[in-house]
Amino acid sequence: MYVVLKTGGKQYRVEQGRFLDVERLSCDIGDALNFQGWAVNAEEEISPAKIIATSLGEVKTKKVLIFKKNRRHNYRRKRGHRQILTRIRIESVTA
């Protein structure tokens, strides 16, 4: 059996004690977060699950460089982007 958590438009396979970096959530460090998920059994049966997590703060991803260029027009633009994520720890999973 495993549990799937959906947040920020993405789905994550979670276990108790696992750390995840998810899309930015509006919460403080140490806040308890409640998520709804799905438990999938070995027989491929799906049932609702409750997931409790703790916020550990915000982190940034590696920088992604965006470079635009038009040949023979002296057009060059270089920008960087670092996405802000929220790091959480899964405290308990109940199916």
Number of C-alpha atoms within 10 A of each C-alpha: 11 13 23 17 18 14 14 9 7 9 12 14 14 20 17 15 13 13 17 18 18 20 16 16 17 7 15 13 13 13 13 16 16 12 13 14 24 20 21 17 12 8 7 9 10 15 12 13 17 16 22 17 23 20 21 19 17 18 15 13 11 11 11 11 11 10 10 10 11 9 7 6 7 8 9 10 10 9 10 10 12 12 12 16 17 20 21 25 21 19 16 16 20 13 15
